[in-house]
Amino acid sequence: MKIRKIQITILIFWLMILVYSFFSSMMPRSFGIAELFVGVVLIYLSINATTVNYLIMPDKNILRVTPPSYIKKAFLFFLVVPLMVGFIRQNDILDIIRDIIPLMFLFMPLFFYSRIKANSVYWYKGFVYALAFIGIAMTIRHFFDSDNTIDDLGEKLILGGKISLAHDPAVLFSAIFFSGMGFHKLFRGNLLTACVFMSLSVIPLSAIFAVAARAPLGLYIVALLLLSYLNSSSNKVAAYLSPFVFGALILVVFYIFGEVITKSVDMMLLKHETYGVSSRDIELLAVSELVTNNIYNFFLGIGWGGLILNPIGGVGASWSFVHNMFAYFLFKSGVIGLFFIFLYFYWIIKCCIQAFLVFKKSSNEVIIGLIAAVPPVLINSLLEVGYKTITFGLLITLIVIIYLMSKSSYLDSQS
């Protein structure tokens, strides 16, 4: 009965993933039925007695199935203080809602913690393949949404009407995950399955090349090198074959896609020469000027719903976000909020490191999911606005799931 209940819950979770993948986007311009459905399912999956007790009960009364108490303090601070500041400053209510919803995504590990702790293996499989699926779906939608075709790949930027589709954090995740699974199967002699995974990785990679995304491509290569090293270090045969396999794969890839890759890299270099760091440095200066404007902005920010004159948008453009997550929390909630978001991500990083140390020497597939999750989290924390998306919340929740697996009986069952 318990297993059946878990399966039904994951089925509902997958319905949410399908609706998001085909009918929504990482930052929708307006809220429709798809967004409402996703929100209702998330509430259903998140709210349970343990989570409610964790939020309202004193720390000493909390069962040991919850995150550290400072995570609760961080969430409650962001839920209450910037909201009060936003109301005091009379910020627009729709802008306030648009800030609070991503906050819930960001703290998804908190709400899912007790559920995933009890069944971390089931949830790992659900999350990892859901994220991989989203990456594929967003890539396909991006090309259908564009005026250009796949034949233009490498010739020009292929920008859809909703450019955010190709920049969804799940796109990079799926590229790394499918490639990593391909290497994993290849080093274990399963050639057919390896070819299937490698072929699937081409789909999200095409989106990365289509928009000339420099940081994702760089971290994709780093992740593959790390996964190859881990595979070879846990397998003596793979250690000897690794250089030859890599060389053969590079030759095959360049034989099939050589012209597209060469032109795409040239386009990325031209983009870097033209745009540099895409005015991210100027954006940070704008945040600095805002928070040092007065003592209240410095300590408490301008609250949820607050807008900033963002130079990236042009003269007089007021945006509700900036591309760096930490700068975003600085101007929304001041240095106090910045402290709490650093505290929260200290916990996420701690979970990631501990999980990596446990799984790095194993030959199972869990390490692939962990390494695939880190690059999109890193990029969307520092360089992109993806930190406000549901997929970003899924990614950091996946990291916590893998951390919980490293502390559970899962390892005993694999030994």
C-alpha positions in Angstrom: 0.0 0.0 0.0 2.8 2.4 0.9 4.7 1.7 -2.4 1.4 2.2 -4.4 0.9 5.6 -2.6 4.4 6.6 -3.6 3.8 5.6 -7.2 0.6 7.6 -7.4 2.4 10.6 -5.9 5.1 10.4 -8.5 2.5 10.0 -11.2 0.9 13.3 -10.1 4.4 14.8 -10.1 5.0 13.6 -13.7 1.7 15.1 -14.8 2.9 18.5 -13.4 6.2 18.0 -15.3 4.3 17.3 -18.6 2.1 20.4 -18.2 5.1 22.6 -17.5 7.2 21.1 -20.3 4.6 21.6 -23.0 2.4 24.5 -21.9 4.5 26.8 -19.7 8.0 28.3 -19.6 10.7 29.3 -17.1 9.4 32.9 -16.8 5.9 33.1 -18.2 4.7 36.6 -19.2 1.3 35.9 -17.7 -0.3 33.2 -15.4 -2.7 30.8 -17.1 -4.2 27.4 -16.5 -0.9 25.6 -16.9 0.8 27.7 -14.2 -2.2 27.3 -11.9 -2.1 23.5 -12.3 1.7 23.4 -11.6 1.1 25.6 -8.5 -1.7 23.4 -7.2 0.3 20.2 -7.7 3.3 21.7 -6.0 1.2 22.7 -3.0 -0.3 19.2 -2.8 3.2 17.6 -2.9 4.8 20.1 -0.5 2.4 20.6 2.3 2.4 17.8 4.9 2.2 17.6 8.7 6.0 17.4 9.2 6.7 20.5 7.1 4.0 22.5 8.8 5.3 21.5 12.3 8.8 22.3 11.2 7.7 25.9 10.3 5.6 26.7 13.3 7.0 24.6 16.2 10.0 25.5 18.3 13.3 23.9 17.1 13.6 21.6 20.1 10.2 19.9 19.2 11.1 19.2 15.6 11.5 15.6 14.5 14.8 14.6 12.9 13.2 14.5 9.4 13.7 18.2 8.5 16.6 20.4 7.3 18.7 22.4 9.8 16.7 25.0 11.8 18.6 27.9 10.1 16.9 27.0 6.8 13.6 27.6 8.5 14.8 30.9 9.8 16.0 31.9 6.3 12.7 31.0 4.7 10.6 32.8 7.3 12.7 35.9 7.0 12.2 36.0 3.2 8.5 35.2 3.6 7.8 38.0 6.1 10.3 40.8 6.1 10.6 41.7 2.3 6.8 41.2 2.1 6.3 43.8 4.8 8.8 46.2 3.2 7.0 45.7 -0.1 3.7 46.6 1.4 5.1 49.6 3.2 6.7 50.9 0.0 3.4 50.2 -1.8 5.0 48.0 -4.4 2.6 46.7 -7.1 0.8 43.6 -5.9 1.4 41.6 -9.1 5.2 42.3 -8.8 5.0 41.1 -5.2 3.4 37.9 -6.3 5.9 37.4 -9.1 8.7 37.6 -6.5 7.0 35.3 -3.9 6.3 32.4 -6.3 10.0 32.0 -7.2 10.8 32.1 -3.5 8.7 29.0 -3.1 10.5 27.3 -6.0 13.9 28.2 -4.4 13.0 26.7 -1.1 11.5 23.5 -2.6 14.0 21.3 -0.8 12.5 22.5 2.5 8.9 21.6 1.6 9.9 18.2 0.0 12.4 17.2 2.6 10.3 14.9 4.8 8.7 13.2 1.7 12.0 12.6 -0.1 13.9 11.6 3.0 11.5 8.7 3.5 11.8 7.5 -0.2 14.9 9.1 -1.6 15.5 6.5 -4.3 12.0 6.8 -5.8 12.3 10.6 -5.8 15.8 10.5 -7.3 14.5 8.6 -10.3 11.5 10.8 -10.6 13.5 14.1 -10.4 16.4 13.1 -12.6 14.4 11.9 -15.5 11.8 14.7 -15.1 14.6 17.3 -15.5 16.1 15.4 -18.5 12.7 15.3 -20.1 12.1 19.0 -19.5 15.4 19.8 -21.2 14.4 17.8 -24.3 10.9 19.4 -24.4 12.2 22.9 -24.0 14.7 22.4 -26.8 12.1 21.2 -29.2 9.7 24.0 -28.3 12.5 26.5 -28.8 13.1 25.5 -32.4 9.3 25.4 -33.1 8.9 28.8 -31.6 11.7 30.3 -33.8 11.4 31.8 -37.2 14.7 30.0 -38.1 15.1 26.3 -38.7 17.6 23.7 -37.5 19.4 24.2 -40.8 20.5 27.7 -39.6 22.4 26.1 -36.7 25.9 27.6 -36.8 24.9 30.2 -39.3 23.0 32.6 -37.1 21.5 32.9 -33.6 18.3 31.0 -33.4 16.2 33.0 -31.0 12.6 32.0 -30.4 9.7 34.2 -29.5 10.3 33.0 -25.9 14.1 33.1 -25.8 13.9 31.7 -22.2 13.0 28.3 -23.4 16.5 27.5 -24.6 17.9 29.0 -21.4 15.9 26.8 -19.1 18.3 25.3 -16.5 17.0 21.8 -17.4 18.5 22.1 -21.0 22.1 22.1 -19.7 21.2 19.4 -17.2 19.8 17.0 -19.8 22.8 17.6 -22.1 25.2 16.6 -19.3 23.0 13.8 -18.0 22.5 12.0 -21.3 26.1 12.4 -22.3 27.2 11.1 -18.9 24.9 8.1 -19.1 26.3 7.5 -22.6 29.8 7.3 -21.2 28.7 5.2 -18.3 27.0 2.6 -20.5 29.9 2.7 -23.0 32.5 2.0 -20.4 30.5 -1.0 -19.3 30.2 -2.5 -22.8 26.5 -1.6 -23.4 27.1 0.0 -26.9 23.5 0.2 -28.0 22.2 1.9 -24.9 25.3 4.2 -25.0 24.4 5.3 -28.5 20.8 6.0 -27.5 21.9 8.3 -24.6 24.5 10.0 -26.7 21.9 10.6 -29.4 19.5 12.1 -26.9 22.3 14.5 -25.7 22.5 16.0 -29.1 19.0 17.5 -28.7 19.7 19.9 -25.7 23.2 20.5 -27.0 21.7 21.9 -30.2 19.8 24.5 -28.1 23.0 25.6 -26.4 24.7 26.1 -29.8 21.5 27.8 -31.2 21.7 30.7 -28.7 25.6 30.6 -28.6 25.5 30.0 -24.8 29.2 30.3 -23.8 29.1 29.4 -20.1 26.9 26.3 -20.5 29.1 24.9 -23.2 32.2 25.4 -21.1 30.8 23.7 -18.1 29.3 20.9 -20.2 32.9 20.1 -21.3 34.2 20.3 -17.7 31.4 18.0 -16.5 32.1 15.4 -19.2 35.8 15.4 -18.4 35.0 14.9 -14.7 32.6 12.1 -15.4 35.1 10.4 -17.7 37.7 10.6 -15.0 35.4 9.2 -12.3 34.3 6.3 -14.7 38.0 5.5 -15.4 39.1 5.7 -11.8 36.5 3.2 -10.7 37.1 0.8 -13.6 40.6 -0.4 -14.6 39.5 -1.4 -18.1 37.9 2.0 -18.6 41.1 3.7 -17.4 43.0 2.2 -20.3 40.3 2.7 -22.8 39.3 6.2 -21.8 41.7 8.1 -24.0 40.9 6.0 -27.1 37.1 6.3 -26.5 37.4 10.0 -26.1 39.5 10.3 -29.2 37.1 8.1 -31.3 34.1 10.0 -30.1 35.6 13.4 -30.9 36.5 12.1 -34.4 32.9 10.8 -34.9 31.3 14.0 -33.6 33.5 16.2 -35.8 32.9 14.0 -38.8 29.1 14.4 -38.4 28.8 17.9 -36.9 32.2 19.4 -37.6 31.0 22.3 -39.7 28.2 23.2 -37.4 30.5 23.1 -34.3 33.2 25.2 -35.9 30.7 27.9 -37.1 29.0 27.9 -33.7 32.2 28.3 -31.8 33.2 31.2 -34.1 29.8 32.7 -33.4 30.3 32.4 -29.6 33.7 34.1 -29.9 32.2 36.9 -31.9 29.4 37.2 -29.3 32.1 37.4 -26.6 34.0 40.1 -28.5 30.8 42.1 -29.0 29.0 41.7 -25.7 31.8 40.7 -23.2 30.1 39.8 -19.9 26.8 41.1 -21.3 26.7 44.2 -19.0 26.5 42.0 -15.9 29.1 44.3 -14.2 27.0 47.4 -14.9 24.0 45.6 -13.5 25.9 44.9 -10.2 26.9 48.6 -10.0 23.2 49.5 -10.3 22.4 47.2 -7.4 25.2 48.7 -5.3 24.0 52.2 -5.9 20.4 51.2 -4.9 21.3 49.5 -1.6 23.7 52.3 -0.6 21.2 55.0 -1.3 19.9 54.9 2.3 20.3 52.9 5.5 16.9 51.1 5.1 17.8 49.9 1.6 21.1 48.7 2.9 19.8 46.5 5.7 16.3 45.5 4.4 16.3 46.2 0.6 13.3 47.5 -1.3 11.1 44.5 -0.6 9.2 42.0 -2.8 7.8 43.7 -5.8 10.5 46.4 -5.8 11.9 47.5 -9.2 15.4 48.5 -10.2 16.6 50.7 -13.0 18.4 48.0 -14.9 20.9 49.3 -17.5 20.7 46.0 -19.5 17.2 46.9 -20.4 18.1 50.4 -21.7 17.6 53.9 -20.4 14.7 54.1 -17.9 14.0 50.4 -18.0 12.6 49.2 -14.6 13.0 45.4 -13.9 12.0 43.3 -11.0 15.2 41.2 -11.2 18.9 41.1 -12.0 20.9 38.2 -13.5 22.9 37.5 -10.3 20.9 35.7 -7.6 22.9 37.1 -4.7 22.6 40.7 -6.1 18.8 40.0 -6.5 18.4 39.2 -2.8 20.7 42.1 -1.9 18.4 44.7 -3.5 15.2 42.9 -2.5 16.1 42.1 1.2 19.3 44.0 2.0 22.4 42.7 3.6 20.3 40.8 6.1 18.7 38.9 3.3 22.0 38.4 1.6 23.3 36.7 4.8 20.3 34.4 4.9 20.6 33.4 1.2 24.3 32.7 1.7 23.4 30.6 4.7 20.8 28.6 2.6 23.3 27.9 -0.1 26.0 27.0 2.4 23.7 24.1 3.3 23.1 23.2 -0.4 26.8 23.3 -1.1 27.5 21.2 2.0 24.9 18.6 0.8 26.5 18.6 -2.6 30.1 18.1 -1.3 29.1 15.3 1.1 27.1 13.5 -1.6 30.0 13.8 -4.0 32.5 12.4 -1.5 30.3 9.4 -0.9 29.4 8.5 -4.5 32.6 9.5 -6.4 34.2 6.1 -6.1 31.0 4.1 -6.8 30.1 2.9 -10.3 26.4 3.7 -10.0 24.5 6.3 -12.0 23.7 8.6 -9.1 27.0 10.6 -9.4 26.0 11.5 -13.0 22.8 13.1 -11.7 24.7 15.1 -9.1 27.4 16.3 -11.5 24.7 17.2 -14.1 22.9 19.3 -11.6 25.8 21.5 -10.5 26.6 23.4 -13.7 23.1 24.8 -14.3 22.8 25.7 -10.6 26.1 27.5 -10.8 25.3 29.4 -14.0 21.8 30.4 -13.0 23.0 31.5 -9.5 25.6 33.8 -10.9 24.9 34.7 -14.6 21.3 34.0 -15.5 17.9 34.7 -14.1 17.0 31.0 -14.0 17.2 31.0 -10.2 13.5 32.2 -10.3 12.3 29.1 -12.1 10.7 25.8 -11.0 13.5 23.9 -12.7 16.1 25.6 -10.6 14.1 24.4 -7.5 14.0 20.9 -8.9 17.8 20.9 -9.4 18.7 22.0 -5.9 16.1 19.5 -4.6 17.8 16.8 -6.6 21.1 17.7 -4.9 19.4 17.3 -1.5 17.8 14.0 -2.6 21.2 12.6 -3.6 22.6 13.8 -0.3 19.9 11.9 1.6 20.6 8.8 -0.5 24.2 9.0 0.6 23.0 8.8 4.2 20.4 6.1 3.7 20.4 2.4 3.3 20.7 2.8 -0.5 24.4 2.4 -0.3 24.1 -0.8 1.6 21.8 -2.2 -1.1 24.4 -1.3 -3.8 27.4 -2.9 -2.0 
